[in-house]
Amino acid sequence: MKKHILCLGDSNTHGYCADPADTEDHGIRFTENERWTCLLQKKLGEEYLVTEEGLSGRTTVFQDPLHESMDALSVAYAILKSHEVIDLLIIMLGTNDTKDRFAANELCISLGLSRLIQKCRSVDCWGGKTPNILVVCPPPMGKEMKDPGMGFTCVEKSEKLAPYFKEQAALNGCAFLDAAGCEFNAIDHMHLTKKGHAQIAEKIFAKVTELI
């Protein structure tokens, strides 16, 4: 059986494209030639299976009053069991947790991540092996980001997440990667460009080869 990597994330794992001119088919989602998950698959080769579980708006544990089933915690069991056996789980969440409507600071967001990790570790999806989880802290949003739906404090909080996420990853026995520096578009300043997808694929590929 191929080594199975499950990628649990939000719109930047789903591949949302804010600038249709930046993707080869001019759509609202990057293609299989452009998404970081697909690029990771190509880099790893046929001995690996990389599965996407990206949902726009997804949080770690915070239930969204405007949209149902947005928190990863409440669906983690079903997701992990439906994709077992899992050799590596990559969690890249946190951007949506910074929304003002959740009223959570960076410490609380990191505690939400910790709760999600503990849930994922508890699910019997690892084929008898020790749970293997890579926490990826998403790049902080650009200072130009002005989305009333996100609020007015999210940029500052996103800039402070990395050290908190690193600490919680270590406390929960997870590997950690800070994805800061991967390029966001100049339209909404919070979604990866095609170049940004390629950059994050490179970073994650280098980390994955150490873990599996």
N, C-alpha and C positions, 0 to 999 in steps of 0.2 A: 504494500500500500504506500502511496505517496505521503511524504511528510506534509501535514496539513497546517496551514497558517490561516487563522481567522482574524479579519481586520474589523474591529468594532469602532465605529466613529460617527461623525455627523456629515454635513454637506461636503466637507473637504475630503471625506472618504468616499462619499457617493459620487463626487466629481462635478458638483455644480459649477457652471461657467457663467460668470456675470457679464462677460464680454464675448458675444458670439463670434466676433472677428478673430478671437484667439484660439478657436478650435477648428479642426479641419472640416467639419461638416456644418459649421455655423449654427450649432444648436445650443441648448441650455445645459448640456452635460458634455464633459470631455469624453472623447471616444476611448475605445480599448487600446488605441495606440498612444494615449496621452495620460490617462489616469495613473496615479502613483501605484495603486494596487496592481494594475495590469503591467506596469513597467517592472514592478518587483517580481511578478511572476516570470516575465521574460528573462530577467537577470538571474533568477534562481534556476530556471530550467525545468525540464519535464519530470524530475524526481520530486518536485514540490507542487502542491495545490494551494493557491492563494484565493481565499473566499472573501468577497466584499460584504460587509454588513454596515453600510453607511445610510444614515437617515438625516435629511436636512432638519435642523432644529433640535436634534437629540442632545440631552443632558446626561450627566452621570446619574443623579438620583432625584433631581427636582422635577416634580410634576407640573406641567405647563397648564395654566387655567384656560388657555386659548385653544390648545390642540391636545388630543388624547395620545397616550402611549409614546410620549416623547422621552421619558426617563428610561435609561438603559437598565436600571435596577429591576424594574417590574417585568421586563421581558428577557432578562439575562438567562434564566433557566431554560426557557423555550428556545432561545437562539443557540445556546451552547449545546443543548441536547440534540437539536435538529442537525447540527454540523459535526457531532462527534464521529471519530476520535480527533481531538485537537492536540497538536504537538506544540503550537505556539499561538497565544492570543495577543494581538496587538490592540491596545486601547488608546485611541487618540480622541479625547473628549475634553471639554472644559470651556470652549469658546462660548457656547450658549448658556452655560452656567453663570456667566458674568452679566446676563441681562438684568436690568434694574428691577423687573417685576419679581425676581426671585429673592432680592434683598439679601444676598449672600456675599460676604467678603472673600478674599482669596484663601484665608484659612478654612472657612466653612466649605468652600468649593473643594479644597484638597481633602477634607474629611469625607465629603461625598464620594470622591474618587476612591478613598480608602474603603468605604463601605461597599462600593461596587466591586473592588478587587476581592474583598473577602467573600462576597457572594459568588463571584466567578470561580474562586478557588474551591468553594464548597460543592460545586456542581460535579457530578460524576460523569465527566466527559473526556477525561485525560488518558483513558486506556490503562489505568493502573499506574501511570507515571506521576511524578511530582508536577503540580501545576506550573506551567511555564508562561510567564506574562511579561510583555514589554510595554511599559507606559511611555507614551510619546506626548510630551507637552506641546500643544500646537503653537505655531508662531503667534506672537502678540499682534493684535490688530493695529493697523496704521493710525496715527494720530488724526488723520483726516477723516476717519470713519464718523459719519453722522447719520445714524439710522434711528429714528424715534422708537422703533420697535425694540431695539437693543437697549436704548437708554443713554444716559450721559456719563456714567461711571465705568462702563464696561471696558473701555480702552485701558484705563489706568489699572484696573484689576487684571486684565489679560497680561499686562506687562510684568506683573508680580507673581504669576502662577508658578513659574519654573522651579524656584527653590522649594516651594511648598510641595509640589508634585514629586520632586526628587526625594524629599524627606519621606513622604508617604510610600513611595515605591520601595525605598530601602527598608522601611519598617515592615512592609508586607512581603518582603522577599522577591521583589520584582526588579527586572532590569529597567533602565531609564534612558531616555533620549530627549534632548531639548531640540526642537525643530526650528528654533529661532533662526532667522536669516533667509528662510525660503520665501520666495517672492509672492506678494499679494498684488491683485490688480489695482488699477488707479481709478476704478469706478466705485466699488464699495469698500475697498481696503480691508476686507476680511475673508476673501476667497482666493485660493491659489490660482496663479496663472498656469499656463502650460509649462513654462519654465519652472515655476514653483513646484509643480507635480514631479518634474524630472529631478529637481534638487532634493525633495523629500524622499523620493524613491532611492536615491543614492545613499542618503543618510541611513535610511532604514535597512537597506541591503547590507551595508557594512556592519550594522548591529546584529541583524538576523544571523549572519554567518558565524557570529560568536555564540549564538544561543541554541542553534539547532543543526 
